[in-house]
Amino acid sequence: MPLQRHTRAYTAAPNTIIAGDVNLYYRDWGRGRPVLFVAGWSMCSDSWGYQMMALCRQGLRCIAFDRRGHGRSSDPGGGYDLDTLADDIAAVIEALDLRDVVLVGHSMGCNEIVRYLTRHGSARVTQVALLGPMTPGITLSASNPHGVDPALLQQFRSTQLLHDFPRWIEENVEPFVPGAGPRMRDWLAQMALQCSLQALHDCHLCVEDSDMVAELEAVDVPVLLIAGARDVSAPLELTARRTSALVPDCRLVVHEDAAHGMFLTHVEQVNGELLEFIRAEV
């Protein structure tokens, strides 16, 4: 049986869900079958605007929320582990009474969705879309010989994140959205700089510690996986290809000219793939 947190979640102030010790900001557009978006590390619900606008105009209800410590949600000073973050997804689903929901995640959000399925099951979920996933694991280990040296990940946290994060953003936004204009880069930087530094640090660490092989093998709903061949944050062979080989019912779409932020640089393609995938289950 899946594990779950027994904390009742409910809506309070407009666009706010109270779940235990955290207030989660959310936006809810349109009517119809619900699609719940989970943002990547350092991003918030704003980042999904292009997908939400397109899908809600096609008769879908689009919901996105800010992860704890991100965007407009509260910063409770803890809970930046996959179990708690997955429980926050469950809180949103419970508070809004979402059923027959499609979960869409990007980057770290994919890890949270997989953990949600592990802890809470798929009774309310019919499909999952994973964009630029960090699954099944990115860290070098005996079972992941092509992973990233954990010393490099620790170096990022200690010498860049905790010393000059704005500079790191400036230097790394181009690989995230190659060719994007200055206003797009500024917008992404603004979202990241709104986040709690503790949330950024601890969430980065929890992704480093993730090993989701067994959990991916147990996913029991159809999965669409969208990846970019130019992704330097989640290299294709390390993440998406391994993930697609583990999930029982998975379709992998690779954009050869796309990077980690493909949902911002390849909007029409990604939106079309999401809509086709969702409609296939109607």
Secondary structure, DSSP 8 states (H G I E B T S, - for coil): --------EEE-STTEEEETTEEEEEEEE-SSEEEEEE--TT--GGGGHHHHHHHHTTTEEEEEE--TTSTTS---S---SHHHHHHHHHHHHHHTT--SEEEEEETHHHHHHHHHHHHH-STTEEEEEEES---S--B-BTTBTTSB-HHHHHHIIIIIIHHHHHHHHHHHHHHHSTT--HHHHHHHHHHHHTS-HHHHHHHHHHHHT---HHHHHT--S-EEEEEETT-SSS-TTTTHHHHHHHSSSEEEEEETT--TTHHHHSHHHHHHHHHHHHHTT-
